[in-house]
Amino acid sequence: MADITRTAKYRKAYSEYRTLLAKALKDEGVNLKDYESYYELIPEITRSKKLSKSCIAKKYGLTPQRIQNWIQRHNWNDLSDYIDVPGILNSTVEKQVKNNSPYGPDMLGKLRVYASQLNTIGQAKYTKKDLAELLGISEATFHKYMKRPEFKDAYEESKFGAERKWKYERALDKKAFGEEITEVHSEDGHNHNGRYSKNKEITKIIPGDTKAIIFGLENIAPDKYGKDRKETIINNHVSINLADLTDAELEKLINGK
């Protein structure tokens, strides 16, 4: 069964309803982080002109009943895990709410999540066109939003930050476990046909580095190997210091031997 929450109509209606609800509740002076303090106000607010579910339904080709079903099933009314209070009070966001724009703190949060996802070779998983679809906007709107500093920063910091982290992790793996490289050397000489030159491939084994292994263990499993825990327990229950291990002993420890 398809996940309805991944459809464009759902995402757009969800974003607009919750942003408008946050604006209406803010006008009432409530604490948006405390659902218990305002949930009784919501029925009256949604019946008033402050928030029209019928208009949202018509805008996205849905029925008011469908909107109501989504509100109840997916708990759209609870804003405590959704709203960035300082952001919703920002005049720029308020202006965009009046224009029925989905732009706001929730969109920036989703952008950071999607833009930071990579494929198996460390490249961005989603293109800008893909991101626009995931955010429930057109590609043209995405490029328009890219002119806004906070939107551009959210995209670039998430995408390039994730890609750099991936490269550093791969570099650390090579440093820790070693690698095999092939170098091509030019060889000159003489024979009965005269002077000659040929290329010769030489394979080298670069061994792993103990310090890189220790650094990796301290960061991958800080509870067991963190800097605050210089000692660990091996199978025979002897307390040892990681820095005192030989390369062979470290390799055995990593492989669980």
C-alpha beads as a LAMMPS data file, in Angstrom:
LAMMPS data file: protein, C-alpha beads

257 atoms
256 bonds

1 atom types
1 bond types

-500.0 500.0 xlo xhi
-500.0 500.0 ylo yhi
-500.0 500.0 zlo zhi

Masses

1 110.0

Atoms # bond

1 1 1 0.000 0.000 0.000
2 1 1 1.365 3.411 -1.020
3 1 1 2.392 5.823 1.713
4 1 1 -0.053 8.725 1.382
5 1 1 2.279 11.025 3.324
6 1 1 4.784 10.926 0.454
7 1 1 2.342 12.365 -2.116
8 1 1 2.665 15.975 -3.264
9 1 1 -0.959 16.803 -2.384
10 1 1 -0.516 15.557 1.162
11 1 1 2.729 17.473 1.710
12 1 1 1.335 20.731 0.342
13 1 1 -1.922 20.537 2.306
14 1 1 -0.031 19.487 5.454
15 1 1 2.391 22.398 5.234
16 1 1 -0.256 25.034 4.497
17 1 1 -2.724 23.831 7.147
18 1 1 -0.165 23.659 9.945
19 1 1 1.466 26.975 9.049
20 1 1 -1.912 28.756 8.982
21 1 1 -2.937 27.043 12.231
22 1 1 0.289 28.187 13.878
23 1 1 -0.373 31.765 12.733
24 1 1 -3.957 31.663 14.074
25 1 1 -2.865 30.217 17.417
26 1 1 -0.053 32.748 17.706
27 1 1 -2.677 35.486 17.304
28 1 1 -4.458 33.957 20.293
29 1 1 -1.267 34.236 22.334
30 1 1 -0.862 30.525 23.056
31 1 1 2.297 28.512 23.638
32 1 1 2.730 26.496 20.442
33 1 1 4.998 24.005 22.177
34 1 1 2.273 23.027 24.680
35 1 1 -0.448 21.143 22.785
36 1 1 -2.544 20.639 25.934
37 1 1 -2.901 24.413 26.283
38 1 1 -4.526 24.999 22.894
39 1 1 -6.082 21.810 21.530
40 1 1 -9.551 22.858 22.755
41 1 1 -9.261 26.124 20.776
42 1 1 -8.620 24.419 17.435
43 1 1 -12.237 23.440 16.528
44 1 1 -13.406 27.037 16.950
45 1 1 -10.424 28.413 15.011
46 1 1 -10.928 26.008 12.106
47 1 1 -14.649 26.912 11.937
48 1 1 -13.855 30.601 11.771
49 1 1 -12.492 32.540 8.825
50 1 1 -9.042 32.302 10.379
51 1 1 -8.531 28.858 8.866
52 1 1 -10.620 27.273 6.098
53 1 1 -10.066 23.574 5.456
54 1 1 -12.453 23.841 2.477
55 1 1 -10.203 26.384 0.761
56 1 1 -7.134 24.192 1.281
57 1 1 -9.003 21.152 -0.048
58 1 1 -10.193 23.010 -3.153
59 1 1 -6.727 24.435 -3.805
60 1 1 -5.136 20.976 -3.988
61 1 1 -7.996 19.039 -5.610
62 1 1 -9.119 17.289 -2.416
63 1 1 -12.358 17.019 -0.454
64 1 1 -12.830 18.677 2.951
65 1 1 -13.500 15.209 4.377
66 1 1 -10.150 13.964 3.060
67 1 1 -8.403 16.896 4.739
68 1 1 -10.271 16.162 7.974
69 1 1 -9.284 12.474 7.806
70 1 1 -5.626 13.387 7.363
71 1 1 -5.797 15.869 10.247
72 1 1 -7.147 13.199 12.596
73 1 1 -5.059 10.230 11.419
74 1 1 -1.736 12.069 11.266
75 1 1 -2.303 14.474 14.164
76 1 1 -1.775 17.695 12.212
77 1 1 -3.151 19.753 15.100
78 1 1 -0.242 19.049 17.437
79 1 1 2.386 21.645 16.569
80 1 1 4.697 20.924 19.503
81 1 1 7.044 18.810 17.348
82 1 1 6.707 20.959 14.232
83 1 1 6.897 24.672 14.898
84 1 1 10.029 26.700 15.432
85 1 1 8.435 29.413 17.573
86 1 1 10.963 32.199 16.800
87 1 1 10.630 31.401 13.106
88 1 1 6.838 31.556 12.964
89 1 1 6.931 34.946 14.670
90 1 1 9.348 36.253 12.047
91 1 1 7.773 38.963 9.897
92 1 1 9.081 37.344 6.697
93 1 1 7.329 34.092 7.529
94 1 1 4.128 35.924 8.447
95 1 1 4.155 37.664 5.087
96 1 1 4.587 34.347 3.301
97 1 1 1.749 32.789 5.325
98 1 1 -0.588 35.523 4.090
99 1 1 0.390 34.613 0.535
100 1 1 -0.441 30.940 1.195
101 1 1 3.184 29.987 0.577
102 1 1 4.512 26.699 2.000
103 1 1 7.839 28.414 2.730
104 1 1 8.809 28.416 6.383
105 1 1 10.807 26.676 9.138
106 1 1 9.277 23.282 8.360
107 1 1 10.378 23.458 4.720
108 1 1 13.930 24.467 5.671
109 1 1 14.110 21.555 8.090
110 1 1 12.989 19.099 5.416
111 1 1 15.437 20.624 2.927
112 1 1 18.337 19.998 5.318
113 1 1 17.294 16.355 5.765
114 1 1 16.838 15.605 2.048
115 1 1 19.883 17.589 0.840
116 1 1 22.197 15.730 3.227
117 1 1 21.290 12.277 1.877
118 1 1 23.938 10.627 -0.324
119 1 1 24.076 7.638 -2.648
120 1 1 26.524 4.732 -2.286
121 1 1 29.370 6.633 -3.990
122 1 1 29.096 9.731 -1.824
123 1 1 27.169 11.974 -4.209
124 1 1 23.922 13.837 -3.515
125 1 1 21.007 11.409 -3.674
126 1 1 18.543 14.036 -4.925
127 1 1 18.848 16.619 -7.697
128 1 1 17.355 20.074 -7.264
129 1 1 14.375 18.882 -9.295
130 1 1 13.950 15.918 -6.929
131 1 1 14.228 18.200 -3.898
132 1 1 11.565 20.512 -5.281
133 1 1 9.172 17.568 -5.667
134 1 1 9.937 16.297 -2.166
135 1 1 9.244 19.772 -0.751
136 1 1 5.982 20.044 -2.676
137 1 1 7.031 22.986 -4.870
138 1 1 7.916 23.472 -8.529
139 1 1 11.493 23.442 -9.794
140 1 1 11.125 27.127 -10.727
141 1 1 10.028 27.962 -7.179
142 1 1 12.997 26.016 -5.804
143 1 1 15.399 28.156 -7.853
144 1 1 13.546 31.290 -6.718
145 1 1 13.955 30.245 -3.080
146 1 1 17.676 29.621 -3.719
147 1 1 18.060 33.402 -3.960
148 1 1 17.133 33.629 -0.279
149 1 1 20.237 33.370 1.960
150 1 1 18.651 31.099 4.595
151 1 1 17.353 28.670 1.936
152 1 1 20.621 28.614 -0.011
153 1 1 22.644 28.128 3.191
154 1 1 20.401 25.251 4.323
155 1 1 20.881 23.542 0.940
156 1 1 24.624 24.082 0.529
157 1 1 25.640 23.398 4.141
158 1 1 23.659 20.146 4.177
159 1 1 24.716 18.880 0.731
160 1 1 28.389 19.836 0.750
161 1 1 28.771 19.068 4.450
162 1 1 27.495 15.519 3.921
163 1 1 29.724 15.005 0.861
164 1 1 32.831 16.219 2.714
165 1 1 32.049 14.013 5.684
166 1 1 31.757 11.013 3.335
167 1 1 35.168 11.798 1.760
168 1 1 36.832 12.171 5.147
169 1 1 35.364 8.848 6.285
170 1 1 36.669 7.059 3.177
171 1 1 40.093 8.672 3.603
172 1 1 40.209 7.539 7.229
173 1 1 39.273 3.982 6.204
174 1 1 42.163 3.872 3.729
175 1 1 44.557 5.284 6.291
176 1 1 43.426 2.857 8.990
177 1 1 43.206 -0.386 7.008
178 1 1 45.817 0.330 4.341
179 1 1 45.424 -0.086 0.600
180 1 1 46.977 -1.523 -2.511
181 1 1 48.089 0.948 -5.180
182 1 1 49.576 0.510 -8.627
183 1 1 52.225 2.908 -9.899
184 1 1 53.401 3.176 -13.502
185 1 1 57.132 3.742 -14.001
186 1 1 58.887 4.526 -17.277
187 1 1 61.904 2.309 -17.995
188 1 1 64.553 3.288 -20.585
189 1 1 67.180 0.938 -22.041
190 1 1 69.052 -0.330 -25.109
191 1 1 68.820 -3.520 -27.129
192 1 1 69.873 -4.684 -30.582
193 1 1 67.196 -2.443 -32.103
194 1 1 68.564 0.593 -30.339
195 1 1 67.164 2.723 -27.529
196 1 1 63.749 1.800 -26.118
197 1 1 61.320 3.022 -23.457
198 1 1 58.524 1.042 -21.813
199 1 1 56.151 1.419 -18.920
200 1 1 56.266 -0.945 -15.978
201 1 1 53.513 -1.336 -13.377
202 1 1 54.563 -1.738 -9.759
203 1 1 52.070 -2.747 -7.086
204 1 1 52.637 -1.426 -3.581
205 1 1 50.936 -2.371 -0.334
206 1 1 50.480 0.576 2.021
207 1 1 49.978 -0.805 5.550
208 1 1 47.309 0.422 7.943
209 1 1 48.073 3.083 10.508
210 1 1 47.642 2.357 14.227
211 1 1 46.792 5.953 15.138
212 1 1 44.092 6.095 12.462
213 1 1 42.575 2.856 13.776
214 1 1 42.493 4.233 17.325
215 1 1 40.936 7.489 16.099
216 1 1 38.301 5.543 14.171
217 1 1 37.436 3.336 17.138
218 1 1 37.174 6.337 19.462
219 1 1 34.656 8.029 17.141
220 1 1 32.688 5.048 15.832
221 1 1 32.222 3.466 19.258
222 1 1 32.858 6.242 21.825
223 1 1 31.102 4.349 24.641
224 1 1 33.641 1.554 24.359
225 1 1 36.754 3.224 22.954
226 1 1 36.179 6.968 23.544
227 1 1 38.905 9.307 24.746
228 1 1 37.422 9.180 28.229
229 1 1 37.812 5.377 28.155
230 1 1 41.410 4.653 27.244
231 1 1 41.053 1.102 28.465
232 1 1 38.902 -1.743 27.197
233 1 1 38.262 -5.353 28.124
234 1 1 39.270 -8.146 25.766
235 1 1 38.041 -11.737 25.824
236 1 1 40.343 -12.852 28.640
237 1 1 39.087 -9.924 30.792
238 1 1 42.478 -8.179 30.848
239 1 1 42.312 -4.370 30.968
240 1 1 44.550 -2.867 28.262
241 1 1 45.401 0.485 26.699
242 1 1 44.606 0.824 22.989
243 1 1 47.782 2.791 22.359
244 1 1 49.855 -0.129 23.671
245 1 1 48.465 -2.609 21.132
246 1 1 50.467 -3.722 18.100
247 1 1 48.910 -3.525 14.630
248 1 1 48.243 -7.270 14.687
249 1 1 46.551 -7.077 18.094
250 1 1 44.399 -4.134 16.983
251 1 1 43.310 -6.043 13.877
252 1 1 42.283 -9.007 16.019
253 1 1 40.339 -6.699 18.333
254 1 1 38.500 -5.095 15.387
255 1 1 37.598 -8.516 13.979
256 1 1 36.321 -9.665 17.359
257 1 1 39.056 -12.224 17.957

Bonds

1 1 1 2
2 1 2 3
3 1 3 4
4 1 4 5
5 1 5 6
6 1 6 7
7 1 7 8
8 1 8 9
9 1 9 10
10 1 10 11
11 1 11 12
12 1 12 13
13 1 13 14
14 1 14 15
15 1 15 16
16 1 16 17
17 1 17 18
18 1 18 19
19 1 19 20
20 1 20 21
21 1 21 22
22 1 22 23
23 1 23 24
24 1 24 25
25 1 25 26
26 1 26 27
27 1 27 28
28 1 28 29
29 1 29 30
30 1 30 31
31 1 31 32
32 1 32 33
33 1 33 34
34 1 34 35
35 1 35 36
36 1 36 37
37 1 37 38
38 1 38 39
39 1 39 40
40 1 40 41
41 1 41 42
42 1 42 43
43 1 43 44
44 1 44 45
45 1 45 46
46 1 46 47
47 1 47 48
48 1 48 49
49 1 49 50
50 1 50 51
51 1 51 52
52 1 52 53
53 1 53 54
54 1 54 55
55 1 55 56
56 1 56 57
57 1 57 58
58 1 58 59
59 1 59 60
60 1 60 61
61 1 61 62
62 1 62 63
63 1 63 64
64 1 64 65
65 1 65 66
66 1 66 67
67 1 67 68
68 1 68 69
69 1 69 70
70 1 70 71
71 1 71 72
72 1 72 73
73 1 73 74
74 1 74 75
75 1 75 76
76 1 76 77
77 1 77 78
78 1 78 79
79 1 79 80
80 1 80 81
81 1 81 82
82 1 82 83
83 1 83 84
84 1 84 85
85 1 85 86
86 1 86 87
87 1 87 88
88 1 88 89
89 1 89 90
90 1 90 91
91 1 91 92
92 1 92 93
93 1 93 94
94 1 94 95
95 1 95 96
96 1 96 97
97 1 97 98
98 1 98 99
99 1 99 100
100 1 100 101
101 1 101 102
102 1 102 103
103 1 103 104
104 1 104 105
105 1 105 106
106 1 106 107
107 1 107 108
108 1 108 109
109 1 109 110
110 1 110 111
111 1 111 112
112 1 112 113
113 1 113 114
114 1 114 115
115 1 115 116
116 1 116 117
117 1 117 118
118 1 118 119
119 1 119 120
120 1 120 121
121 1 121 122
122 1 122 123
123 1 123 124
124 1 124 125
125 1 125 126
126 1 126 127
127 1 127 128
128 1 128 129
129 1 129 130
130 1 130 131
131 1 131 132
132 1 132 133
133 1 133 134
134 1 134 135
135 1 135 136
136 1 136 137
137 1 137 138
138 1 138 139
139 1 139 140
140 1 140 141
141 1 141 142
142 1 142 143
143 1 143 144
144 1 144 145
145 1 145 146
146 1 146 147
147 1 147 148
148 1 148 149
149 1 149 150
150 1 150 151
151 1 151 152
152 1 152 153
153 1 153 154
154 1 154 155
155 1 155 156
156 1 156 157
157 1 157 158
158 1 158 159
159 1 159 160
160 1 160 161
161 1 161 162
162 1 162 163
163 1 163 164
164 1 164 165
165 1 165 166
166 1 166 167
167 1 167 168
168 1 168 169
169 1 169 170
170 1 170 171
171 1 171 172
172 1 172 173
173 1 173 174
174 1 174 175
175 1 175 176
176 1 176 177
177 1 177 178
178 1 178 179
179 1 179 180
180 1 180 181
181 1 181 182
182 1 182 183
183 1 183 184
184 1 184 185
185 1 185 186
186 1 186 187
187 1 187 188
188 1 188 189
189 1 189 190
190 1 190 191
191 1 191 192
192 1 192 193
193 1 193 194
194 1 194 195
195 1 195 196
196 1 196 197
197 1 197 198
198 1 198 199
199 1 199 200
200 1 200 201
201 1 201 202
202 1 202 203
203 1 203 204
204 1 204 205
205 1 205 206
206 1 206 207
207 1 207 208
208 1 208 209
209 1 209 210
210 1 210 211
211 1 211 212
212 1 212 213
213 1 213 214
214 1 214 215
215 1 215 216
216 1 216 217
217 1 217 218
218 1 218 219
219 1 219 220
220 1 220 221
221 1 221 222
222 1 222 223
223 1 223 224
224 1 224 225
225 1 225 226
226 1 226 227
227 1 227 228
228 1 228 229
229 1 229 230
230 1 230 231
231 1 231 232
232 1 232 233
233 1 233 234
234 1 234 235
235 1 235 236
236 1 236 237
237 1 237 238
238 1 238 239
239 1 239 240
240 1 240 241
241 1 241 242
242 1 242 243
243 1 243 244
244 1 244 245
245 1 245 246
246 1 246 247
247 1 247 248
248 1 248 249
249 1 249 250
250 1 250 251
251 1 251 252
252 1 252 253
253 1 253 254
254 1 254 255
255 1 255 256
256 1 256 257
